[in-house]
Amino acid sequence: MIKKILILLLFPFCLLSQDIEHLFLKNGEVYFSFKYKNKEQLDELSKIISIDHKTNAEVAYAYANKKEFSEFLKKDIIYQIIEKKPIYFTKDKSSWNYYPSYQEYIDMMQAFADSFPNICKLHNLGTLNSGRKILIVQISDNVGKKENEPSFLYTSSMHGDELAGYVLMLRLINELLNNYGSNNRITNLVNEVDIWINPLANPDGAYAGGNQDVSNAMRYNASWVDLNRNYPDPQDGMHPDGNSWQQETKIFMGLADSINFSLAANLHGGTELVNYPWDTWGQATADENWWEHVSNEYAQSCQSNSSSGYFNSQNNGITNGFAWYEVDGGRQDYMNYFKHCREFTLELSDDKIPNPSQLPVLWNANYNAFLSYMEQSLYGLRGVVTDSIYGFPLKAKIEIISHDTDSSHIYSNLPIGNYHRYLYQGNYNITFSKAGYYSKIINVNITNQNTEIKDIQLVPLNFVATNKDLKINEKKLMKVINVLGIDTFEKKSSILFYIYNDGTSEKRIIID
């Protein structure tokens, strides 16, 4: 990967007596580097300033608004201010190698919906105080209709100066729409997945210098808040950055509430890396092996479809977020912990705003990986949960016995009652539960890149079986397991689960 050399002005040492007001005359954020002693110190500083990335030489790069920088100065740490110079590119619109103006972006998104109304719908999620819009397209064979399908989300550039994903997502939309019906792989994705793509999550940051171009793009939003530190955090509460939820944050939280995404990715820039949860704390997720599998699949696809050296930072292109550096209030952890959606962060390019000539190169490297990650939404365990008497859909809790932790369980979603649980290959005992119903335990064997479908009926607590019901539902005992999900045999004074061939289960305690 050919990397663009940025022109930076470095001030070798800035004293605490420096006029802070002077630093913030032009805009509300500064970019700087500093040396840190150890990861513990870096994690502490990440609660004050917005860490961008770090090097192996224990040098970190960070952003800060005036308030954040004032707090940083109290730490008496040597730093260097990095003055970002405007970036100007020649527009050549021949092959997706340019950054559109804001109006061109609006027109492109509208044209997608107008040209493919049967499979594409444009949504304005909200209009910011600046007048700029947060737009998203929905792509489906029955667009606008709830179906028994996973809902998938790609979103890019919540940091306004990380723009490779902005153009790549526009191109992905174009690719899906224009190849539906002629490309089997794309046709299957559009038919089987409810696809949502937001190319630009922070238009105020991207067009901070004006709507004509992105030459003066900024990381923060118009209120000088880092949007990827502004979400509720599993460890640090509802407002970990001390700011109220921004317009952009509330818009995406509302989207997550209404759509119930199963799988998602958030596109960034500044390095080349897949970053998977958690960001806020050091313990592994319940699905660490699944995350490693999916992350490696993405990284290896990029490596196979690019020149040598692309996507090979950290652990061969993947990292656990906290192992890299701590982030509090990030969207990745919010989606995983609070919304039960599996989301990771994609860092697409060492250059935050790559030279447009490199955008087709990045597309070729990531295109197959984009599709493969969407296909992951179809794998694992899925099905529909309904009431056994009347057949109406239920919102039920779905939990893996002796596996789930830190909110890794999921729920079936209304109005369909469908669920999608992504798991690394293996054998699992799974509980389906809902207030007012008997719980049900099933056993499933999961293999990677495959789908196991289990439709579940829950029996109401007040249901009384008749002789006819019993005859129809004759069943055989398949196995007995303990509370740890381990095969066992009948024994007294123990909680045991009896698994039957029809997918039902019973919890028993044998008392002498």
BAKOLFI-360458 format. One record per residue (C-alpha): residue number from 1; residue in three letters; x, y, z. Coordinates in nm, 3 decimals. Layout:
BEGIN
NUM; ALA; X; Y; Z
...
This chain:
BEGIN
1; MET; 0.000; 0.000; 0.000
2; ILE; 0.144; 0.333; -0.103
3; LYS; 0.114; 0.573; 0.187
4; LYS; 0.075; 0.948; 0.145
5; ILE; 0.322; 1.165; 0.333
6; LEU; 0.139; 1.433; 0.531
7; ILE; 0.300; 1.775; 0.570
8; LEU; 0.309; 1.844; 0.945
9; LEU; 0.452; 2.132; 1.143
10; LEU; 0.594; 2.005; 1.473
11; PHE; 0.658; 2.224; 1.772
12; PRO; 0.921; 2.028; 1.964
13; PHE; 0.819; 2.127; 2.316
14; CYS; 0.522; 2.325; 2.437
15; LEU; 0.542; 2.476; 2.784
16; LEU; 0.253; 2.490; 3.026
17; SER; 0.266; 2.868; 2.999
18; GLN; 0.167; 2.852; 2.631
19; ASP; -0.129; 3.064; 2.539
20; ILE; -0.403; 2.803; 2.509
21; GLU; -0.641; 3.052; 2.357
22; HIS; -0.400; 3.096; 2.064
23; LEU; -0.413; 2.722; 1.991
24; PHE; -0.789; 2.731; 1.948
25; LEU; -0.823; 3.046; 1.742
26; LYS; -0.884; 2.862; 1.413
27; ASN; -1.094; 2.570; 1.535
28; GLY; -1.201; 2.387; 1.845
29; GLU; -0.962; 2.093; 1.836
30; VAL; -0.586; 2.037; 1.844
31; TYR; -0.385; 1.738; 1.726
32; PHE; -0.070; 1.648; 1.917
33; SER; 0.169; 1.369; 2.014
34; PHE; 0.328; 1.278; 2.345
35; LYS; 0.538; 1.005; 2.503
36; TYR; 0.372; 0.789; 2.766
37; LYS; 0.530; 0.569; 3.033
38; ASN; 0.314; 0.258; 3.015
39; LYS; -0.030; 0.137; 2.914
40; GLU; -0.172; 0.223; 3.255
41; GLN; -0.081; 0.588; 3.204
42; LEU; -0.221; 0.585; 2.850
43; ASP; -0.548; 0.436; 2.971
44; GLU; -0.570; 0.706; 3.236
45; LEU; -0.509; 0.979; 2.978
46; SER; -0.771; 0.827; 2.745
47; LYS; -1.033; 0.939; 2.998
48; ILE; -0.925; 1.301; 2.946
49; ILE; -0.830; 1.333; 2.579
50; SER; -0.922; 1.146; 2.260
51; ILE; -0.641; 0.899; 2.185
52; ASP; -0.606; 0.853; 1.811
53; HIS; -0.345; 0.579; 1.795
54; LYS; -0.011; 0.480; 1.942
55; THR; 0.325; 0.359; 1.815
56; ASN; 0.550; 0.083; 1.944
57; ALA; 0.790; 0.352; 2.067
58; GLU; 0.538; 0.451; 2.336
59; VAL; 0.438; 0.760; 2.145
60; ALA; 0.068; 0.837; 2.129
61; TYR; -0.126; 1.072; 1.904
62; ALA; -0.437; 1.243; 2.033
63; TYR; -0.704; 1.509; 1.980
64; ALA; -0.845; 1.746; 2.238
65; ASN; -1.084; 2.038; 2.262
66; LYS; -0.997; 2.335; 2.482
67; LYS; -1.137; 2.184; 2.801
68; GLU; -0.973; 1.845; 2.740
69; PHE; -0.636; 2.001; 2.655
70; SER; -0.641; 2.213; 2.969
71; GLU; -0.684; 1.895; 3.174
72; PHE; -0.402; 1.727; 2.982
73; LEU; -0.165; 2.016; 3.058
74; LYS; -0.212; 1.953; 3.431
75; LYS; -0.032; 1.619; 3.384
76; ASP; 0.295; 1.799; 3.302
77; ILE; 0.371; 1.577; 3.002
78; ILE; 0.599; 1.683; 2.716
79; TYR; 0.405; 1.705; 2.392
80; GLN; 0.422; 1.824; 2.032
81; ILE; 0.150; 2.013; 1.854
82; ILE; 0.088; 1.883; 1.502
83; GLU; -0.059; 2.147; 1.277
84; LYS; -0.272; 1.984; 1.010
85; LYS; -0.245; 2.169; 0.682
86; PRO; -0.540; 2.179; 0.439
87; ILE; -0.537; 1.894; 0.187
88; TYR; -0.630; 1.972; -0.171
89; PHE; -0.697; 1.706; -0.432
90; THR; -0.777; 1.728; -0.800
91; LYS; -1.124; 1.594; -0.873
92; ASP; -1.126; 1.314; -1.129
93; LYS; -1.467; 1.152; -1.123
94; SER; -1.388; 0.876; -1.366
95; SER; -1.352; 0.580; -1.131
96; TRP; -1.453; 0.651; -0.768
97; ASN; -1.129; 0.833; -0.699
98; TYR; -1.257; 1.158; -0.552
99; TYR; -1.427; 1.299; -0.242
100; PRO; -1.765; 1.448; -0.331
101; SER; -1.887; 1.786; -0.219
102; TYR; -2.165; 1.779; 0.038
103; GLN; -2.431; 1.848; -0.226
104; GLU; -2.287; 1.579; -0.455
105; TYR; -2.318; 1.338; -0.164
106; ILE; -2.682; 1.431; -0.106
107; ASP; -2.757; 1.395; -0.477
108; MET; -2.585; 1.056; -0.500
109; MET; -2.782; 0.915; -0.207
110; GLN; -3.109; 1.041; -0.354
111; ALA; -3.018; 0.901; -0.697
112; PHE; -2.964; 0.554; -0.547
113; ALA; -3.319; 0.549; -0.413
114; ASP; -3.471; 0.706; -0.724
115; SER; -3.296; 0.467; -0.964
116; PHE; -3.367; 0.146; -0.766
117; PRO; -3.696; 0.206; -0.581
118; ASN; -3.777; -0.165; -0.557
119; ILE; -3.469; -0.251; -0.355
120; CYS; -3.343; 0.080; -0.211
121; LYS; -3.497; 0.331; 0.028
122; LEU; -3.336; 0.655; 0.148
123; HIS; -3.390; 0.763; 0.509
124; ASN; -3.305; 1.102; 0.658
125; LEU; -3.230; 1.002; 1.016
126; GLY; -3.209; 1.363; 1.126
127; THR; -3.106; 1.714; 1.026
128; LEU; -2.828; 1.873; 1.233
129; ASN; -2.828; 2.233; 1.354
130; SER; -2.596; 2.311; 1.061
131; GLY; -2.864; 2.197; 0.816
132; ARG; -2.660; 1.894; 0.714
133; LYS; -2.833; 1.557; 0.715
134; ILE; -2.753; 1.212; 0.851
135; LEU; -2.855; 0.989; 0.561
136; ILE; -2.878; 0.612; 0.537
137; VAL; -2.995; 0.376; 0.263
138; GLN; -3.180; 0.052; 0.324
139; ILE; -3.128; -0.220; 0.065
140; SER; -3.354; -0.526; 0.052
141; ASP; -3.561; -0.727; -0.193
142; ASN; -3.867; -0.617; 0.009
143; VAL; -3.738; -0.278; 0.112
144; GLY; -3.933; -0.112; 0.392
145; LYS; -4.093; -0.440; 0.503
146; LYS; -3.999; -0.633; 0.818
147; GLU; -3.890; -0.986; 0.729
148; ASN; -3.736; -1.288; 0.897
149; GLU; -3.386; -1.165; 0.814
150; PRO; -3.085; -1.031; 1.002
151; SER; -3.047; -0.652; 0.990
152; PHE; -2.692; -0.547; 0.904
153; LEU; -2.529; -0.203; 0.943
154; TYR; -2.226; -0.038; 0.784
155; THR; -2.154; 0.317; 0.898
156; SER; -1.850; 0.533; 0.831
157; SER; -1.665; 0.850; 0.927
158; MET; -1.806; 0.937; 1.268
159; HIS; -1.463; 1.096; 1.292
160; GLY; -1.496; 1.360; 1.025
161; ASP; -1.134; 1.344; 0.910
162; GLU; -1.133; 0.966; 0.857
163; LEU; -1.282; 0.949; 0.512
164; ALA; -1.167; 0.639; 0.323
165; GLY; -1.482; 0.457; 0.432
166; TYR; -1.699; 0.748; 0.316
167; VAL; -1.624; 0.688; -0.051
168; LEU; -1.595; 0.310; -0.016
169; MET; -1.944; 0.288; 0.132
170; LEU; -2.089; 0.498; -0.150
171; ARG; -1.924; 0.262; -0.394
172; LEU; -2.054; -0.043; -0.204
173; ILE; -2.411; 0.089; -0.228
174; ASN; -2.361; 0.140; -0.601
175; GLU; -2.217; -0.210; -0.639
176; LEU; -2.505; -0.381; -0.456
177; LEU; -2.774; -0.195; -0.649
178; ASN; -2.626; -0.228; -0.995
179; ASN; -2.538; -0.596; -0.962
180; TYR; -2.859; -0.719; -0.803
181; GLY; -3.009; -0.987; -1.024
182; SER; -2.691; -1.044; -1.225
183; ASN; -2.438; -1.136; -0.955
184; ASN; -2.545; -1.439; -0.751
185; ARG; -2.350; -1.345; -0.440
186; ILE; -2.490; -0.992; -0.426
187; THR; -2.841; -1.108; -0.518
188; ASN; -2.838; -1.355; -0.230
189; LEU; -2.723; -1.087; 0.016
190; VAL; -2.995; -0.843; -0.091
191; ASN; -3.258; -1.118; -0.079
192; GLU; -3.155; -1.259; 0.259
193; VAL; -3.023; -0.961; 0.458
194; ASP; -3.179; -0.629; 0.555
195; ILE; -2.881; -0.405; 0.465
196; TRP; -2.834; -0.051; 0.602
197; ILE; -2.541; 0.170; 0.492
198; ASN; -2.457; 0.516; 0.628
199; PRO; -2.151; 0.652; 0.444
200; LEU; -2.111; 0.971; 0.649
201; ALA; -2.195; 0.976; 1.020
202; ASN; -2.034; 1.315; 1.093
203; PRO; -2.101; 1.552; 0.801
204; ASP; -2.025; 1.859; 1.014
205; GLY; -1.676; 1.728; 1.083
206; ALA; -1.608; 1.619; 0.725
207; TYR; -1.721; 1.953; 0.581
208; ALA; -1.593; 2.174; 0.863
209; GLY; -1.422; 2.396; 0.607
210; GLY; -1.734; 2.435; 0.392
211; ASN; -1.959; 2.218; 0.176
212; GLN; -1.743; 2.231; -0.135
213; ASP; -1.473; 1.988; -0.024
214; VAL; -1.322; 1.797; 0.269
215; SER; -0.986; 1.978; 0.265
216; ASN; -1.035; 2.112; 0.619
217; ALA; -1.207; 1.811; 0.770
218; MET; -1.204; 1.780; 1.151
219; ARG; -1.231; 1.482; 1.384
220; TYR; -1.491; 1.628; 1.623
221; ASN; -1.844; 1.741; 1.543
222; ALA; -1.960; 2.105; 1.528
223; SER; -1.971; 2.121; 1.910
224; TRP; -1.612; 1.994; 1.931
225; VAL; -1.712; 1.658; 2.079
226; ASP; -1.558; 1.325; 1.981
227; LEU; -1.864; 1.122; 1.879
228; ASN; -1.683; 0.795; 1.949
229; ARG; -1.652; 0.887; 2.316
230; ASN; -2.011; 1.009; 2.353
231; TYR; -2.208; 0.683; 2.394
232; PRO; -2.324; 0.507; 2.711
233; ASP; -2.043; 0.286; 2.839
234; PRO; -2.072; -0.052; 3.015
235; GLN; -1.821; 0.055; 3.281
236; ASP; -1.827; 0.436; 3.287
237; GLY; -2.198; 0.509; 3.274
238; MET; -2.430; 0.707; 3.051
239; HIS; -2.204; 1.009; 2.986
240; PRO; -1.843; 0.892; 3.015
241; ASP; -1.701; 1.200; 2.839
242; GLY; -1.894; 1.444; 3.058
243; ASN; -2.089; 1.577; 2.760
244; SER; -2.457; 1.546; 2.686
245; TRP; -2.548; 1.311; 2.405
246; GLN; -2.488; 1.490; 2.078
247; GLN; -2.743; 1.514; 1.797
248; GLU; -2.548; 1.255; 1.600
249; THR; -2.531; 1.020; 1.899
250; LYS; -2.904; 1.039; 1.968
251; ILE; -2.978; 0.980; 1.600
252; PHE; -2.779; 0.656; 1.592
253; MET; -2.909; 0.540; 1.928
254; GLY; -3.260; 0.588; 1.793
255; LEU; -3.172; 0.393; 1.479
256; ALA; -3.037; 0.104; 1.687
257; ASP; -3.353; 0.105; 1.899
258; SER; -3.582; 0.083; 1.598
259; ILE; -3.399; -0.163; 1.374
260; ASN; -3.245; -0.415; 1.621
261; PHE; -2.930; -0.481; 1.417
262; SER; -2.773; -0.825; 1.448
263; LEU; -2.431; -0.745; 1.301
264; ALA; -2.251; -0.418; 1.224
265; ALA; -1.920; -0.251; 1.147
266; ASN; -1.803; 0.104; 1.214
267; LEU; -1.545; 0.234; 0.963
268; HIS; -1.254; 0.455; 1.071
269; GLY; -0.902; 0.543; 0.952
270; GLY; -0.553; 0.618; 1.081
271; THR; -0.419; 0.263; 1.072
272; GLU; -0.507; -0.071; 0.905
273; LEU; -0.672; -0.295; 1.157
274; VAL; -0.980; -0.485; 1.275
275; ASN; -1.059; -0.381; 1.634
276; TYR; -1.303; -0.607; 1.821
277; PRO; -1.461; -0.569; 2.169
278; TRP; -1.407; -0.475; 2.437
279; ASP; -1.267; -0.123; 2.430
280; THR; -1.360; -0.019; 2.785
281; TRP; -1.227; -0.308; 2.994
282; GLY; -0.974; -0.587; 2.976
283; GLN; -1.179; -0.903; 3.014
284; ALA; -1.248; -1.106; 2.702
285; THR; -1.594; -1.126; 2.553
286; ALA; -1.791; -1.448; 2.584
287; ASP; -1.740; -1.488; 2.208
288; GLU; -1.368; -1.410; 2.192
289; ASN; -1.296; -1.708; 1.965
290; TRP; -1.574; -1.602; 1.726
291; TRP; -1.442; -1.246; 1.716
292; GLU; -1.089; -1.369; 1.642
293; HIS; -1.223; -1.594; 1.365
294; VAL; -1.429; -1.319; 1.199
295; SER; -1.156; -1.056; 1.241
296; ASN; -0.890; -1.283; 1.095
297; GLU; -1.118; -1.363; 0.803
298; TYR; -1.152; -0.992; 0.727
299; ALA; -0.780; -0.915; 0.765
300; GLN; -0.670; -1.213; 0.557
301; SER; -0.909; -1.122; 0.278
302; CYS; -0.762; -0.770; 0.267
303; GLN; -0.409; -0.908; 0.265
304; SER; -0.492; -1.148; -0.018
305; ASN; -0.644; -0.875; -0.233
306; SER; -0.378; -0.608; -0.191
307; SER; -0.010; -0.543; -0.223
308; SER; 0.224; -0.665; 0.047
309; GLY; 0.216; -0.469; 0.370
310; TYR; -0.152; -0.376; 0.377
311; PHE; -0.353; -0.461; 0.687
312; ASN; -0.067; -0.617; 0.884
313; SER; -0.039; -0.393; 1.191
314; GLN; -0.076; -0.521; 1.548
315; ASN; -0.148; -0.897; 1.556
316; ASN; -0.147; -0.955; 1.179
317; GLY; -0.422; -0.700; 1.128
318; ILE; -0.648; -0.762; 1.430
319; THR; -0.659; -0.651; 1.792
320; ASN; -0.875; -0.658; 2.099
321; GLY; -0.967; -0.295; 2.158
322; PHE; -0.853; -0.265; 2.521
323; ALA; -0.525; -0.439; 2.444
324; TRP; -0.457; -0.157; 2.197
325; TYR; -0.574; 0.134; 2.411
326; GLU; -0.877; 0.200; 2.628
327; VAL; -1.178; 0.379; 2.481
328; ASP; -1.468; 0.483; 2.701
329; GLY; -1.798; 0.580; 2.546
330; GLY; -1.726; 0.415; 2.211
331; ARG; -2.002; 0.304; 1.981
332; GLN; -1.861; -0.045; 1.945
333; ASP; -1.908; -0.130; 2.312
334; TYR; -2.246; 0.046; 2.319
335; MET; -2.380; -0.169; 2.037
336; ASN; -2.244; -0.493; 2.182
337; TYR; -2.338; -0.439; 2.545
338; PHE; -2.659; -0.237; 2.535
339; LYS; -2.806; -0.335; 2.197
340; HIS; -2.690; -0.699; 2.177
341; CYS; -2.554; -0.636; 1.829
342; ARG; -2.214; -0.775; 1.728
343; GLU; -2.015; -0.476; 1.600
344; PHE; -1.644; -0.426; 1.536
345; THR; -1.437; -0.129; 1.421
346; LEU; -1.256; -0.123; 1.087
347; GLU; -0.949; 0.097; 1.047
348; LEU; -0.917; 0.112; 0.670
349; SER; -0.609; 0.318; 0.594
350; ASP; -0.296; 0.457; 0.757
351; ASP; -0.390; 0.787; 0.595
352; LYS; -0.704; 0.933; 0.745
353; ILE; -0.782; 1.108; 0.416
354; PRO; -0.602; 0.899; 0.153
355; ASN; -0.505; 1.055; -0.176
356; PRO; -0.805; 0.991; -0.404
357; SER; -0.580; 0.790; -0.636
358; GLN; -0.557; 0.532; -0.357
359; LEU; -0.933; 0.490; -0.309
360; PRO; -0.968; 0.232; -0.592
361; VAL; -0.673; 0.044; -0.440
362; LEU; -0.846; 0.038; -0.102
363; TRP; -1.169; -0.073; -0.268
364; ASN; -0.999; -0.370; -0.436
365; ALA; -0.842; -0.470; -0.106
366; ASN; -1.166; -0.449; 0.098
367; TYR; -1.446; -0.535; -0.143
368; ASN; -1.448; -0.912; -0.087
369; ALA; -1.410; -0.860; 0.288
370; PHE; -1.709; -0.622; 0.290
371; LEU; -1.926; -0.892; 0.134
372; SER; -1.787; -1.174; 0.350
373; TYR; -1.860; -0.983; 0.669
374; MET; -2.218; -0.921; 0.556
375; GLU; -2.250; -1.294; 0.486
376; GLN; -2.150; -1.364; 0.846
377; SER; -2.490; -1.224; 0.946
378; LEU; -2.650; -1.533; 0.790
379; TYR; -2.442; -1.789; 0.982
380; GLY; -2.468; -1.930; 1.333
381; LEU; -2.794; -2.005; 1.511
382; ARG; -3.116; -1.841; 1.398
383; GLY; -3.490; -1.897; 1.408
384; VAL; -3.825; -1.762; 1.526
385; VAL; -3.973; -1.774; 1.878
386; THR; -4.352; -1.799; 1.905
387; ASP; -4.631; -1.875; 2.150
388; SER; -4.710; -2.249; 2.132
389; ILE; -5.087; -2.200; 2.157
390; TYR; -5.165; -1.906; 1.934
391; GLY; -4.849; -1.882; 1.726
392; PHE; -4.787; -1.512; 1.778
393; PRO; -4.423; -1.395; 1.792
394; LEU; -4.244; -1.343; 2.123
395; LYS; -3.956; -1.131; 2.246
396; ALA; -3.762; -1.392; 2.439
397; LYS; -3.423; -1.395; 2.607
398; ILE; -3.177; -1.635; 2.445
399; GLU; -2.883; -1.731; 2.662
400; ILE; -2.601; -1.983; 2.619
401; ILE; -2.566; -2.197; 2.933
402; SER; -2.221; -2.165; 3.099
403; HIS; -2.109; -1.931; 2.820
404; ASP; -2.276; -1.590; 2.814
405; THR; -2.140; -1.304; 3.022
406; ASP; -2.127; -0.923; 3.007
407; SER; -2.457; -0.891; 2.822
408; SER; -2.360; -1.134; 2.544
409; HIS; -2.709; -1.288; 2.548
410; ILE; -2.956; -1.176; 2.282
411; TYR; -3.332; -1.138; 2.235
412; SER; -3.570; -1.237; 1.962
413; ASN; -3.711; -0.929; 1.792
414; LEU; -4.066; -0.821; 1.725
415; PRO; -4.273; -0.807; 1.509
416; ILE; -4.134; -1.133; 1.363
417; GLY; -3.992; -1.302; 1.674
418; ASN; -3.668; -1.377; 1.487
419; TYR; -3.328; -1.411; 1.648
420; HIS; -2.969; -1.442; 1.527
421; ARG; -2.693; -1.571; 1.755
422; TYR; -2.337; -1.577; 1.623
423; LEU; -2.116; -1.848; 1.772
424; TYR; -1.781; -2.011; 1.706
425; GLN; -1.808; -2.377; 1.609
426; GLY; -1.890; -2.614; 1.892
427; ASN; -2.172; -2.771; 2.094
428; TYR; -2.398; -2.542; 2.297
429; ASN; -2.694; -2.569; 2.534
430; ILE; -2.924; -2.272; 2.492
431; THR; -3.209; -2.144; 2.709
432; PHE; -3.509; -1.960; 2.567
433; SER; -3.707; -1.775; 2.835
434; LYS; -3.983; -1.519; 2.875
435; ALA; -4.193; -1.408; 3.169
436; GLY; -4.521; -1.599; 3.174
437; TYR; -4.380; -1.898; 2.982
438; TYR; -4.201; -2.222; 3.057
439; SER; -3.834; -2.195; 2.961
440; LYS; -3.698; -2.428; 2.697
441; ILE; -3.345; -2.564; 2.660
442; ILE; -3.211; -2.698; 2.333
443; ASN; -2.878; -2.843; 2.230
444; VAL; -2.718; -2.736; 1.902
445; ASN; -2.398; -2.809; 1.718
446; ILE; -2.254; -2.505; 1.537
447; THR; -2.004; -2.515; 1.251
448; ASN; -1.832; -2.206; 1.112
449; GLN; -1.971; -2.054; 0.792
450; ASN; -2.293; -2.254; 0.831
451; THR; -2.644; -2.189; 0.956
452; GLU; -2.843; -2.383; 1.214
453; ILE; -3.215; -2.297; 1.214
454; LYS; -3.417; -2.364; 1.530
455; ASP; -3.773; -2.234; 1.552
456; ILE; -3.888; -2.236; 1.913
457; GLN; -4.234; -2.251; 2.069
458; LEU; -4.272; -2.146; 2.431
459; VAL; -4.560; -2.287; 2.636
460; PRO; -4.760; -2.044; 2.854
461; LEU; -4.745; -2.115; 3.227
462; ASN; -5.126; -2.141; 3.249
463; PHE; -5.150; -2.399; 2.970
464; VAL; -5.297; -2.736; 3.075
465; ALA; -5.218; -3.024; 2.842
466; THR; -5.496; -3.264; 2.737
467; ASN; -5.460; -3.633; 2.655
468; LYS; -5.480; -3.538; 2.287
469; ASP; -5.194; -3.290; 2.332
470; LEU; -4.985; -3.553; 2.505
471; LYS; -5.043; -3.804; 2.227
472; ILE; -4.951; -3.557; 1.957
473; ASN; -4.642; -3.452; 2.144
474; GLU; -4.497; -3.794; 2.224
475; LYS; -4.128; -3.749; 2.279
476; LYS; -3.815; -3.938; 2.377
477; LEU; -3.544; -3.846; 2.624
478; MET; -3.218; -3.769; 2.443
479; LYS; -2.985; -3.667; 2.726
480; VAL; -2.959; -3.534; 3.081
481; ILE; -2.729; -3.238; 3.155
482; ASN; -2.632; -3.050; 3.469
483; VAL; -2.632; -2.671; 3.521
484; LEU; -2.292; -2.650; 3.352
485; GLY; -2.429; -2.809; 3.037
486; ILE; -2.232; -3.132; 3.092
487; ASP; -2.389; -3.472; 3.016
488; THR; -2.471; -3.656; 3.337
489; PHE; -2.708; -3.916; 3.484
490; GLU; -2.997; -3.900; 3.725
491; LYS; -2.890; -3.824; 4.079
492; LYS; -3.060; -3.698; 4.390
493; SER; -3.057; -3.341; 4.524
494; SER; -2.923; -3.193; 4.199
495; ILE; -3.067; -2.956; 3.941
496; LEU; -3.085; -3.147; 3.612
497; PHE; -3.211; -3.062; 3.265
498; TYR; -3.385; -3.334; 3.058
499; ILE; -3.345; -3.276; 2.682
500; TYR; -3.601; -3.439; 2.449
501; ASN; -3.599; -3.517; 2.077
502; ASP; -3.863; -3.254; 1.996
503; GLY; -3.644; -2.968; 2.123
504; THR; -3.825; -2.934; 2.455
505; SER; -3.662; -2.962; 2.795
506; GLU; -3.752; -3.002; 3.160
507; LYS; -3.577; -2.887; 3.474
508; ARG; -3.597; -3.143; 3.757
509; ILE; -3.472; -3.177; 4.112
510; ILE; -3.488; -3.538; 4.241
511; ILE; -3.541; -3.540; 4.618
512; ASP; -3.500; -3.852; 4.826
